Structures are given as C-alpha cells and as structure tokens.
Amino acid sequence: MHVTHAGPAMTVELSTGTLDLFVDGDTDVDAFCDVAARANPRRGFLIVSRVLGRHLPARPADMRATMDGLAARVGSDLPGPIVFLGMAETATALGQGCFAAWQARHPGAEAVYLQSSRQRVARAEIVARFEEGHSHATSHLVQIADPAIHAKVTEARSLVIVDDECSTGATFVAAATALLDAMPRLERIETCCITDWSDGGYLAAMPRPATARAIVSGRMRWSAAAAAPPAELAAGSNAPGAAPDAGMNSRTGLLRPESAQRAALTAAPGERVLVLGEGEHSYEALLVAEEIETQGGIAAVQCITRSPALLGGAMASKSTFRDSYGSGAPCFLYNMLGHAPDRVVIVSEVPADQQAEALAALAALGSSVPVDVMVCRYPAGGGQ
C-alpha cells in the first residue's frame, strides 16, 4: 500500500483500487482510521477505525473518549423520548457506549437503546428489517422483547443512529425508513459516526428532518482497479445466526447499559491483555478491558468479525474462526499480535471452540501466549 497526503486529502492505493479521502477542517484523520482492501465485489475498500476496538487493538480509554465525543455531539434540543440504534455488527459496542455516555450527560431523560442484529432472538418481535447493500452481511433485524420497551419506542419522537463509518448514508436511510412503522411519532433523526465521508448527500433522502454528526467528516472518491480480480463473498456470509437464550439484552432493547454475569478476571500489573469480543457481542469486551486496567494491566480490545478484509494496508495478519452463533458464516480476526499481548481473553456468550481456534491462530503467527474464555450470561430483562 502507498499513502500520500496533499493538504487535507489522503490518497490510499490498494490492490483493489484507489481511495481519495478529503477531510473537513484540520482533524487528524490518521488518529482515527486507517484503510484496507476488502474482499467484497460491492465495495473494495474498508475504513478501519483505530478507536473502535474491532480490526485494530484499541485502548479502553480511547474507546470511551470516542463514545463520549459522539454523545456530546447529539443535539441538545431533540424531542423525547429518544431511541438510540446501534448498527450491527461493527458498531454495537460503539452504540451502547454512546448511549451510556449520553445518559450520563442527560440523567433522567427518556431514552431507549435498540440494536440491529444478524442473530435471531426467539422470544422477540421483529419490528423492522433493512438491508445494507454494500456489506458482506446485508440483512439487519431490529427486535424488541419487552412490552415496556416497545411502548417507549412507539412514543419516541427522535431517532439517533450510531455507526462507526458512513460512506454514502444509504444504510442510514434504509434503517430510518424501516423504523417508521414502529415509531409513528418520529419527528427528528440524527446520525452519529466516527468518520463520515458522505458530505451529507443522503440527508435529503431521510424520511424525517435529519442532521449528521461525526468526529471526522469529509468526502471520498473510489476508483476500482481495472486489473483487480473480482472478489467473491464466501457462501453463508449473509446467513443469520441464533442468539443464545441467555444472550445480551441489547439485541432486544435496553433502558440503561447492561453488563454480563461472569467470573471476575485477575490481571497482573503491567500484564498486556488482548480482550476479544465476538461479532455483535463486543460491549462486554470493553467492560472486561476496563476491569483489567483497574488492576494495573494494559488492556486492548478487538473483535472476531464477519468482515472480509484482505491482507495489506491496515491488516498485518488475518486469522480465521468459525461463527459461534451457528450461521456458518466465515469469521476473522485481524492484527492479533498488534497489542503484543501476554494473554488473550475471549469474551463470549456462546462458548464453543474459541480457545482451540485462538491457540491455533497464535501458533500460526509464531506466538504461544495463553488464551482464556470468559463465559457471559445475561439475565432476562437485564439492563432495563
């Protein structure tokens, strides 16, 4: 990969094409993101966040600062009740963290957190479905289990959609439009993301008056490489999985942020621990990392993900995992040694073969650090 800077613009040459990023103002885009090539015929690039805790190791304090930075940008005049929607799978921790930070800034305000999902919750009602056209996994479900949450959503007058990155805004439009039936009193919409390259072009297509909020904003220009071989998504990439019975309640709606029932974790001062979430189950990984740091450990967060990126650019290594949720979709972990961990902790709501897979992935990278799996259970109605 070759990167050049010209004023506020960044040009990134990938095996799949050339990406030009034009940044508004003097924001240091390098502090927030990198770029990788993506194995996807619909879009050959991936904006890789440095502060999200997914493809690259992120420190807990940087993740919280980003969440609070987004919460601070949410309009103070939004009519309530307000629904926050975190977008699967990449922005589920970001969404719940932004919701938590917003509640800390607005104690007592009426708000609900929902999350789109690719896992079906047996006890929940599907209140909206929408598609993410460029994604490796296009289908999103919005589900609600608690009648009290459902009533709040029906009464809501504002919608805040949280995602890590916006390229065209088409997914924001699809999500907002899909939620109209469930939110008949909706008046205002805000979109919140770490990086927004749409230049606001989608706002006119939103079904209600909308405002875009972002930490880094600008526009992009993508030129696909003429000689690049056509990428093909693996079979099962869009297949739904099944949420476990004691899975996180954020998939079906929260009135306050949730945490899992799990064993306590002990970390030695100075011990470098990589904490891994799985797919949509990523907010608890941040909580575990924060617990490690209170003991003097040095924690970083990443996530096993469906996102199919290519080696090179932001991706120094790529390890393969099976999907614990039973969809058959291929899953990956990138940059596994980026934090130089002394130990890896996998935070899972569906324990399976993660330990063996992680040890094999580490061995393939020349590492033999130990791997622990923390099993998480969520009581029904938790976080409400």
C-alpha positions as CSV (number, residue, x, y, z in Angstrom):
1,M,0.0,0.0,0.0
2,H,1.2,3.5,-0.8
3,V,-0.2,6.5,1.0
4,T,0.3,10.2,0.2
5,H,-1.0,13.3,1.8
6,A,-1.9,16.6,0.0
7,G,-3.2,19.2,2.4
8,P,-6.4,17.8,4.0
9,A,-6.7,14.9,1.4
10,M,-5.4,11.4,1.8
11,T,-4.9,9.1,-1.2
12,V,-4.6,5.4,-0.5
13,E,-3.6,3.0,-3.2
14,L,-4.9,-0.6,-2.6
15,S,-4.8,-3.8,-4.6
16,T,-8.5,-3.3,-5.3
17,G,-8.4,0.4,-6.3
18,T,-7.6,3.9,-5.2
19,L,-9.4,5.7,-2.4
20,D,-9.2,9.5,-2.0
21,L,-10.3,11.0,1.3
22,F,-11.0,14.7,1.7
23,V,-11.2,15.8,5.3
24,D,-13.1,18.9,6.5
25,G,-11.1,21.2,8.8
26,D,-7.8,20.2,10.3
27,T,-8.8,17.0,12.0
28,D,-6.0,14.4,12.1
29,V,-7.7,11.6,10.3
30,D,-4.7,9.3,10.9
31,A,-5.6,9.4,14.6
32,F,-9.0,7.8,13.9
33,C,-8.7,5.5,11.0
34,D,-6.6,3.5,8.5
35,V,-7.7,1.8,5.3
36,A,-7.6,-1.7,4.0
37,A,-8.7,-3.6,0.9
38,R,-11.8,-5.6,1.2
39,A,-12.8,-8.9,-0.4
40,N,-16.2,-7.7,-1.4
41,P,-17.4,-7.2,-5.0
42,R,-19.8,-4.4,-3.8
43,R,-17.0,-2.3,-2.3
44,G,-13.3,-2.9,-2.5
45,F,-12.2,-0.9,0.5
46,L,-12.7,-0.8,4.2
47,I,-12.3,2.2,6.5
48,V,-10.5,0.7,9.6
49,S,-11.1,2.5,12.8
50,R,-8.2,2.9,15.3
51,V,-10.6,3.7,18.2
52,L,-13.4,1.2,17.7
53,G,-11.9,-1.9,19.2
54,R,-12.5,-4.3,16.2
55,H,-9.9,-4.7,13.5
56,L,-7.2,-2.9,15.3
57,P,-6.4,-3.0,19.0
58,A,-7.9,-0.1,20.9
59,R,-7.3,1.0,24.4
60,P,-10.4,1.3,26.6
61,A,-9.8,5.0,27.4
62,D,-9.7,5.8,23.7
63,M,-12.9,3.9,23.0
64,R,-14.7,5.7,25.9
65,A,-13.4,9.1,24.7
66,T,-14.8,8.4,21.2
67,M,-18.2,7.3,22.6
68,D,-18.4,10.4,24.8
69,G,-17.3,12.6,21.9
70,L,-20.2,11.3,19.8
71,A,-22.6,11.6,22.7
72,A,-21.5,15.2,23.2
73,R,-22.4,15.9,19.5
74,V,-26.0,14.7,19.8
75,G,-28.4,17.7,19.6
76,S,-29.5,19.0,23.0
77,D,-32.9,20.0,21.6
78,L,-34.1,16.6,20.4
79,P,-37.7,15.9,21.5
80,G,-38.1,12.9,23.7
81,P,-38.4,10.1,24.1
82,I,-35.3,9.3,22.1
83,V,-34.4,5.9,20.5
84,F,-30.6,5.2,20.0
85,L,-29.9,2.5,17.4
86,G,-26.5,0.8,17.3
87,M,-25.7,-0.8,14.0
88,A,-24.6,-4.5,13.7
89,E,-22.2,-5.8,13.8
90,T,-19.4,-3.4,13.8
91,A,-20.9,-0.6,15.9
92,T,-22.7,-2.5,18.6
93,A,-20.2,-1.6,21.4
94,L,-20.0,2.0,20.0
95,G,-23.7,2.3,20.0
96,Q,-24.2,1.1,23.6
97,G,-21.2,3.2,24.8
98,C,-22.6,6.3,23.1
99,F,-26.0,5.6,24.7
100,A,-24.3,5.2,28.1
101,A,-22.3,8.5,27.7
102,W,-25.4,10.3,26.6
103,Q,-27.4,9.1,29.6
104,A,-24.5,10.2,31.9
105,R,-24.8,13.7,30.3
106,H,-28.6,13.7,30.5
107,P,-29.7,11.9,33.7
108,G,-33.4,11.3,33.8
109,A,-34.1,11.9,30.1
110,E,-36.3,9.4,28.4
111,A,-34.4,7.2,26.0
112,V,-34.2,3.6,24.8
113,Y,-31.3,1.7,23.2
114,L,-32.0,-0.7,20.3
115,Q,-29.5,-2.6,18.2
116,S,-29.8,-4.1,14.8
117,S,-28.7,-7.7,14.7
118,R,-27.9,-10.6,12.4
119,Q,-28.9,-13.1,15.2
120,R,-32.5,-14.0,15.7
121,V,-33.8,-13.8,19.2
122,A,-36.5,-16.4,19.7
123,R,-38.5,-14.5,22.3
124,A,-38.5,-11.2,20.5
125,E,-40.7,-9.5,17.9
126,I,-39.1,-8.2,14.8
127,V,-40.2,-4.6,14.5
128,A,-38.0,-3.7,11.4
129,R,-35.8,-5.2,8.8
130,F,-33.5,-3.4,6.4
131,E,-30.6,-4.1,4.0
132,E,-27.1,-2.8,3.9
133,G,-26.4,-3.1,0.2
134,H,-22.6,-2.9,0.1
135,S,-22.0,-5.2,3.1
136,H,-20.7,-8.7,3.4
137,A,-23.8,-9.4,5.6
138,T,-26.6,-7.3,4.3
139,S,-29.6,-8.2,6.4
140,H,-30.4,-6.4,9.7
141,L,-33.1,-7.2,12.2
142,V,-34.4,-4.8,14.9
143,Q,-36.1,-6.8,17.6
144,I,-37.9,-6.0,20.9
145,A,-38.8,-8.4,23.7
146,D,-40.2,-6.2,26.5
147,P,-43.7,-4.6,26.1
148,A,-42.4,-1.6,28.1
149,I,-39.6,-1.0,25.6
150,H,-42.0,-1.4,22.8
151,A,-44.2,1.3,24.3
152,K,-41.3,3.7,24.6
153,V,-40.3,3.1,21.0
154,T,-43.9,3.8,19.9
155,E,-43.9,7.1,21.8
156,A,-40.4,8.1,20.6
157,R,-40.1,11.4,18.7
158,S,-36.4,11.3,17.9
159,L,-34.0,8.6,16.5
160,V,-30.2,8.6,16.9
161,I,-28.5,6.1,14.6
162,V,-24.9,5.2,15.6
163,D,-22.4,3.6,13.2
164,D,-18.7,3.6,13.0
165,E,-18.4,4.9,9.5
166,C,-20.6,6.4,6.8
167,S,-19.7,6.2,3.1
168,T,-22.9,7.1,1.3
169,G,-25.5,7.1,4.0
170,A,-27.7,4.7,2.2
171,T,-27.8,2.4,5.2
172,F,-28.9,5.2,7.5
173,V,-31.8,5.9,5.1
174,A,-32.8,2.3,5.0
175,A,-32.7,1.9,8.8
176,A,-34.7,5.1,9.4
177,T,-37.3,4.2,6.8
178,A,-37.7,0.7,8.1
179,L,-38.3,2.0,11.7
180,L,-41.2,4.4,10.7
181,D,-43.9,1.8,11.3
182,A,-42.5,1.1,14.8
183,M,-42.0,4.8,15.5
184,P,-45.2,6.6,14.2
185,R,-44.5,9.8,16.2
186,L,-40.9,10.2,14.8
187,E,-40.1,13.9,14.2
188,R,-36.2,14.1,14.1
189,I,-33.3,12.0,13.2
190,E,-29.6,12.3,13.9
191,T,-26.8,10.1,12.6
192,C,-23.6,9.7,14.6
193,C,-20.4,8.1,13.4
194,I,-16.7,8.3,13.9
195,T,-16.0,9.1,10.2
196,D,-18.5,10.4,7.7
197,W,-17.4,10.6,4.1
198,S,-20.9,11.2,2.6
199,D,-20.7,15.0,2.5
200,G,-24.3,15.0,3.8
201,G,-25.6,13.7,0.4
202,Y,-28.1,11.3,2.0
203,L,-29.8,13.7,4.3
204,A,-32.4,14.8,1.8
205,A,-33.5,11.2,1.4
206,M,-34.1,10.7,5.1
207,P,-37.8,10.2,5.9
208,R,-37.7,12.9,8.6
209,P,-35.6,16.0,9.1
210,A,-32.1,14.8,9.8
211,T,-28.7,16.0,11.0
212,A,-25.4,14.3,10.6
213,R,-22.9,14.2,13.5
214,A,-19.3,12.9,13.2
215,I,-15.9,13.3,14.7
216,V,-14.2,13.2,11.2
217,S,-16.2,14.4,8.2
218,G,-15.5,14.9,4.6
219,R,-15.9,13.1,1.3
220,M,-14.4,10.2,-0.6
221,R,-13.6,9.2,-4.2
222,W,-13.2,5.5,-5.1
223,S,-11.7,4.2,-8.3
224,A,-11.8,0.4,-8.6
225,A,-8.6,-1.1,-10.1
226,A,-9.3,-2.3,-13.6
227,A,-7.0,-5.3,-13.2
228,A,-8.2,-6.4,-9.8
229,P,-9.7,-9.9,-9.8
230,P,-13.4,-9.9,-8.9
231,A,-13.9,-10.7,-5.2
232,E,-16.5,-13.2,-4.2
233,L,-18.2,-13.4,-0.8
234,A,-18.0,-16.7,0.9
235,A,-21.2,-18.8,1.0
236,G,-23.1,-18.1,4.2
237,S,-21.7,-14.6,4.6
238,N,-25.2,-13.2,5.0
239,A,-26.7,-16.2,6.9
240,P,-28.5,-15.4,10.1
241,G,-27.4,-17.0,13.4
242,A,-29.3,-17.7,16.6
243,A,-28.9,-15.7,19.7
244,P,-28.5,-17.8,22.9
245,D,-31.3,-17.9,25.5
246,A,-29.1,-16.1,28.0
247,G,-27.7,-13.7,25.4
248,M,-27.3,-10.0,25.7
249,N,-30.5,-8.0,26.0
250,S,-29.2,-5.1,23.9
251,R,-30.4,-7.1,20.8
252,T,-34.0,-6.6,22.1
253,G,-33.8,-3.2,23.8
254,L,-32.4,-1.5,26.9
255,L,-33.4,1.4,29.2
256,R,-29.8,1.5,30.5
257,P,-26.5,-0.1,29.5
258,E,-26.1,-3.7,30.5
259,S,-23.3,-5.9,31.8
260,A,-22.9,-9.7,31.9
261,Q,-22.9,-12.2,34.7
262,R,-19.4,-13.7,34.5
263,A,-16.4,-14.6,36.5
264,A,-14.1,-12.0,37.8
265,L,-10.8,-11.5,35.9
266,T,-7.4,-11.1,37.6
267,A,-4.6,-9.3,35.8
268,A,-1.1,-8.6,37.0
269,P,0.2,-5.0,37.0
270,G,1.8,-4.4,33.6
271,E,0.4,-7.5,32.0
272,R,-0.7,-6.9,28.4
273,V,-4.1,-8.5,27.8
274,L,-5.9,-8.6,24.5
275,V,-9.7,-8.8,25.1
276,L,-11.7,-10.2,22.2
277,G,-15.4,-9.8,21.6
278,E,-17.3,-11.9,19.1
279,G,-19.4,-10.3,16.4
280,E,-22.2,-8.3,18.0
281,H,-21.1,-9.3,21.5
282,S,-18.5,-6.5,21.9
283,Y,-19.5,-4.1,24.6
284,E,-18.7,-6.6,27.4
285,A,-15.2,-6.9,26.0
286,L,-14.7,-3.2,26.8
287,L,-16.0,-3.7,30.3
288,V,-13.6,-6.6,30.8
289,A,-10.7,-4.5,29.5
290,E,-11.6,-1.7,31.9
291,E,-11.6,-4.2,34.7
292,I,-8.1,-5.3,33.7
293,E,-6.9,-1.7,33.7
294,T,-8.2,-1.0,37.2
295,Q,-5.8,-3.8,38.4
296,G,-2.8,-2.2,36.6
297,G,-3.0,-4.4,33.5
298,I,-2.5,-2.9,30.0
299,A,-5.6,-3.9,28.0
300,A,-6.7,-3.6,24.4
301,V,-10.0,-4.5,22.7
302,Q,-10.5,-6.2,19.4
303,C,-13.3,-8.4,18.0
304,I,-13.8,-11.5,15.9
305,T,-15.8,-10.3,13.0
306,R,-17.5,-11.4,9.7
307,S,-15.8,-8.5,7.9
308,P,-13.8,-10.0,5.0
309,A,-10.7,-7.8,4.5
310,L,-7.5,-8.6,2.5
311,L,-4.0,-8.6,3.9
312,G,-2.1,-5.4,3.5
313,G,-2.7,-1.9,4.5
314,A,-4.2,-1.8,8.0
315,M,-4.3,-5.6,8.1
316,A,-0.9,-7.1,9.1
317,S,-2.4,-10.6,9.8
318,K,-5.6,-12.5,9.3
319,S,-6.9,-15.4,11.3
320,T,-10.0,-17.5,10.6
321,F,-12.6,-18.6,13.2
322,R,-15.9,-20.4,13.0
323,D,-19.1,-18.5,13.8
324,S,-20.2,-19.4,17.3
325,Y,-23.8,-18.5,16.5
326,G,-24.2,-21.3,14.1
327,S,-24.8,-19.3,10.9
328,G,-21.9,-21.0,9.0
329,A,-20.6,-17.5,8.1
330,P,-16.8,-17.2,8.0
331,C,-15.3,-15.1,10.7
332,F,-11.9,-13.4,11.0
333,L,-9.6,-11.7,13.5
334,Y,-7.1,-9.2,12.2
335,N,-3.8,-8.0,13.7
336,M,-3.9,-10.5,16.5
337,L,-0.5,-9.6,17.8
338,G,-0.9,-5.8,17.3
339,H,-1.1,-5.3,21.1
340,A,1.9,-7.6,21.8
341,P,-0.3,-9.5,24.3
342,D,0.9,-11.6,27.2
343,R,-2.5,-13.2,27.3
344,V,-5.7,-13.3,25.2
345,V,-9.1,-13.3,26.8
346,I,-12.2,-14.2,24.6
347,V,-15.4,-12.8,26.0
348,S,-18.2,-15.0,24.7
349,E,-22.0,-15.5,25.2
350,V,-21.7,-18.8,23.2
351,P,-18.7,-20.8,24.3
352,A,-17.6,-23.3,21.7
353,D,-14.1,-23.9,20.2
354,Q,-12.8,-20.4,20.6
355,Q,-9.9,-21.3,22.8
356,A,-8.5,-24.0,20.4
357,E,-9.1,-21.8,17.4
358,A,-7.3,-18.9,19.1
359,L,-4.3,-21.0,20.2
360,A,-4.0,-22.3,16.6
361,A,-4.2,-18.8,15.2
362,L,-1.5,-17.6,17.6
363,A,0.7,-20.6,16.8
364,A,0.4,-19.8,13.1
365,L,1.7,-16.3,13.9
366,G,4.6,-17.7,16.0
367,S,3.1,-17.0,19.4
368,S,2.3,-19.3,22.3
369,V,0.6,-16.9,24.8
370,P,-2.2,-18.4,26.8
371,V,-5.9,-18.0,25.9
372,D,-8.8,-17.8,28.4
373,V,-12.5,-17.8,27.5
374,M,-14.9,-15.8,29.7
375,V,-18.5,-17.1,29.5
376,C,-21.1,-14.4,29.8
377,R,-24.7,-14.7,30.8
378,Y,-27.4,-12.0,30.7
379,P,-30.5,-12.3,32.9
380,A,-33.8,-11.7,31.0
381,G,-34.7,-8.1,31.4
382,G,-31.1,-7.1,32.4
383,G,-30.2,-3.5,31.7
384,Q,-33.8,-2.5,32.0
